[in-house]
């Protein structure tokens, strides 16, 4: 393979190569999900259930969005 072709492939699939590099380092893919056990007050759980029913999104996605923002 010529360097020009290698550079084109690296540029085109840059994100895929980053994901594979991360997997080689950590053995986890960035889009994988993992179960986490936490303790919350009943009031917080009730509020999360209300938000889930109102938005139609799972509680875990609501928590994830709040943590990531």
Phi, psi and omega in degrees: 000141179276155181302321181299318180291320178298315179299320179296315180295316179299320180290317183295320184248033183305313183296319179297319179294324177296318180296315179294324177296317178297319179296318178300324183282317189247346186063028176225141175268144185294342181258004176287154177245151182226142180283138180227131179259122180229162178247127179233157177290157178300324180296317179294319179296316178299318179296317178296321177296320177298313180298321180295316179295321182291318185265339182080009179261147177296152180303320182298324179289325178295313180297315181300317181296317180295320181291321184282342180267000000 
